[in-house]
């Protein structure tokens, strides 16, 4: 289960990233759940669902879609509490400790603990289309995608910090260098993440520092 420190870190990072895009993001009316809906559909595609052709599940890409969904979900939750990280973290924590295993959608109860990952992805897609997000359902899908809460946290922080690092080093202006010493930046990120303990209180700062130490100084 995600810890209070992990929740606070992720919510803080998300708020900061959103503010980097638009300082007034809380009032901008961005359709974060629409974005989560699209990512859910893409997750279904990466899993594979077509019975009329051979398909192979792309688990890393599916996991990446879930991490992206979590970015949008955290944004929507923060908006609901006017950017208050503590209130948002407390609400998520309460939902995670709930024993609720069902979601009501369109007048029907769905026991997501008994559904397969494709059915749960479809259910999450429908909820997002209806401007709703269910944290326990999402975490069940994360589990079904062979991730635990620590791996979700690790991948989330990595993706968020890399986005910050890119922006700070000229990504928007076109001067950012994506390949260093024969490796793309996301490959460097994996190596940095593998070298760090996710229980560190300043984990996200350590990830940024690790990237900075590797980045070529022009």
N, C-alpha and C positions, 0 to 999 in steps of 0.2 A: 504494500500500500504506500502511496506517496506520503512523505513526511511533511509536517508543517513547514520545515525549512525549504524543502524542495518546492512546495506549492508557492511559498512566498517568493522564492527566487524566480520561478517561471513567470508568475504574474508580473513581477517587477520588470523582468526582461521584456515581456510582451508589451507592457505599457510604454516602456522606453523606446522600443522599436516602432510602435505605432506613432509615438510623438515625433520620432525622427522623420517619418513619412509626412505627417501633418500634425503640428502642435495642437490643433483643435479637433483631433480625431474622435474624441468622446461625443462631439456634437455634429460630426460630419455626416451621419446617417449611412455609413458604409454597410453594405449587405454581407456581414461576416458569415451568417448562416447560409446564405446563398453560396458563398465560396466553399463552405464546409460540405454543402450538398454536392457540388461539382466534384470535389475531392473524393467524396464517398463513392460516386459513380466510377471515378477513375480507379479507385481501390477494387471495385468489382471487376473492372476490366483486367487489372493486373493479376487478380486471383484466377480469372478465367471462368466463364459460365456458359459458353456456347456449346450446345450438345451436337451441333452439326459439323464440327471441325475439331481437329486435334489442338489442344491448348496446354500450356505448361504454366504453372503458378510461379510468378515472379515475386517471391517473398520479400526481398529487400525493397523493391519498389512499392509493394503493398504497405510495408512498415513506414516507408517515407511518406506515403499519402496520409497515414494515420497521424504522423508527427505534424504534418501540415494542417490537418483537421484540428488538432489540439491548439495550434496557434490561433485559429479562427474562433474556436470555442472559448478560449481564455479571453479573447478580445470581447466577445459578446457578454461574457459573465462580468467582466470589468465595467462595461457600459451600464449593466444593470445596477451596479453599485457605485456609479459615478466616479469610477477610477480608484475606489478604495480597495487596496490590496488585501488588507486584513479581513475585511468583511467578505471579500470574494474567496479568500483562502478558507475561512471558517465555513462558508456555505459548501464549498467543494468537499471539505473534510467531512462534514455532516452527511453528505450524499454518499461518500465512500464507505462510511461506517454503517450505512443503512442496509438492512437485510432484504430490501426490495429487489425482486428479480423480474418484475413485470412492467410493461409499458402499455398504456392505453392509447390506441391510435384509431381514429375513425370509428369509435364506438366498440372496438374489439380489444381484448386483453391479450398481450403477447408475452409469453414466458421466455425471455431471451436467454435464460440459462439452459434451455432445452433446444434452442435453435442453432443451426450451423452458422458458420461465419458469413456465408453469402446471404442468408435470410436476415441476419442481423445487420449487415451492411445496407441491405435494401430498406430495413426498418429505420435505420439511422438516416438514410437519404430522405425518406418520407417525413420524418420528424423535422429535419432541417428545412425542408420545403414548406412545412407548416410553421416555421419560425420557432422551433423548439429544439432543445438539446438535452440529452439524458446522459449524465456522467457515468453512472453504473453500466449502462448499455455500452458506452464507448470503451470503458475499461475491460468489459467482457470481450469485445472485439479485439482489443490489444492483446489480451491473453490468448485468444484464438489465433492471432497472427504470430504466436510464439515469441511474444515480448512480455517482460514483467515490468513493474512500475519503475524500477531502477533503469532499465533499458530505455523506456519512454523518456525518462528524465535526461539520461545521457544524450540521446539523439536530439531531443528538443533543445537542450542548452547548446549543443554543438551547432545545430542549424542556425539558431538565433544569434549566437556569438559570431559565427562566420559571416552572417548577413551584416552585422554591425561592422566587423573588420573590413569587409569589402567597401562599405560606404565611407568609412574613415580613411580609406586609402585610394580614393578616386574612382570608385565603381561608376558613380553617376556621371562623372566627367569623362570617363573613357580611358583614364590613365592607370587603372588597376591592372596589375600583372596576375593572371590567373594560374600560370604554370611557373613553378619555381623549382630549379634543380631537377628538371625532368619529371616533376609530379604536379598534378592539378591541386588546387588549394583544398578541395574536399578530401584528397588523399592525405595531405598533411594533417588535416583536421582529425582524421581517424587515428593517426599515430599520436597526436597530442592527447586525444581523449583516452587512448589506451594506456597512456603514461600517468594518468591522474586518478586520484581517489575521489569518487563522486560524493563522499561524505564531507569533503572540505567545505567549510562555511563560505569560503570565497571561490568556490569551484568555477563559476563563470568567469571571474577575473583571471584565474589561473589558465583557463582555456584561451582567453584573449592574449595573455602574456606569452603563452606557448606559440601561438600563431605569429605574434609580433617578433619573437626571437628568430623565427625561421624565415620571415619575409625579407627579400633582398632590399638592402638600402641603396637607393639610386644616387 
